Amino acid sequence: GFLAALDRGLERIASWGAETLVLALGLDAFIGDPFAGLAVTTPGFHRIGKAVRALGLPTVIVQEGGYLCPELGDNLEAVLTGFA
C-alpha cells in the first residue's frame, strides 16, 4: 500500500510541474520499526529512492523517523543507492 501511494504521489508531483523536491524520508515506515505499521522492506526503500530519482528533479533528502531498529543504516543506504 505504501509504495502504491508513493507512485500516485510522484505522479501528482510530476503533473503539478514542481521544479525541486524536498523528500522527508521517514525510515520508520520500515516493517521492523517498533512504531511503524507501513511494512516497507529494505528493497522497498531502494525502490523509493529509484522512483524519486526518476522524477529528475533537484532533490533534498531530509531524514526523519526510524531510529529504533538496527536496520536503519541498511534502509538509508537502500534509499540513497536507489536515488544515485
C-alpha positions in Angstrom: 0.0 0.0 0.0 2.8 2.5 0.9 4.6 2.0 -2.4 1.3 2.3 -4.4 0.6 5.6 -2.6 4.1 6.8 -3.3 3.6 6.1 -7.0 0.4 8.2 -7.0 2.1 11.0 -5.1 5.0 11.1 -7.5 2.6 11.2 -10.5 0.9 14.2 -8.9 4.2 15.9 -8.3 5.2 15.4 -11.9 1.9 16.7 -13.2 2.0 19.7 -11.0 5.2 20.9 -12.5 7.5 21.0 -9.5 10.9 22.4 -10.1 12.5 21.0 -7.0 11.7 18.4 -4.3 12.2 18.1 -0.6 11.9 14.5 0.5 11.0 14.0 4.1 12.4 10.5 4.4 10.6 8.6 7.2 12.6 5.4 7.7 10.1 4.5 10.4 7.9 3.1 7.6 10.2 0.0 7.9 8.4 -3.2 8.5 10.7 -3.9 11.6 10.4 -0.5 13.2 8.6 -0.8 16.5 6.5 2.4 15.9 5.7 1.7 12.2 2.9 -0.1 10.6 3.6 0.6 7.0 5.6 -2.5 6.3 8.2 -1.1 3.8 11.1 -3.5 3.4 14.7 -2.7 2.7 14.3 -3.4 -1.0 11.2 -1.2 -0.9 13.3 1.7 0.3 15.6 1.1 -2.6 12.5 1.3 -4.9 11.6 4.6 -3.2 15.0 6.1 -4.0 14.8 5.0 -7.6 11.2 6.3 -8.0 12.1 9.7 -6.6 15.2 9.9 -8.8 13.1 9.1 -11.8 11.3 12.4 -11.4 14.6 14.1 -12.5 14.2 17.0 -10.0 16.9 18.6 -7.9 16.1 16.9 -4.5 17.0 17.5 -0.9 16.6 14.4 1.3 15.9 15.1 4.9 15.9 12.1 7.2 13.1 11.8 9.7 12.0 9.0 11.9 13.3 5.5 12.0 15.7 5.5 14.9 14.9 2.4 16.9 15.9 -0.5 14.8 19.3 -1.9 13.8 18.3 -1.8 10.1 18.3 2.0 9.9 21.6 2.1 8.2 20.7 -0.5 5.7 17.4 1.3 4.9 19.1 4.6 4.5 21.7 3.1 2.2 19.0 1.4 0.2 17.3 4.8 -0.5 20.5 6.6 -1.3 21.7 3.8 -3.6 18.4 3.7 -5.4 18.5 7.5 -5.7 22.1 7.5 -7.0 
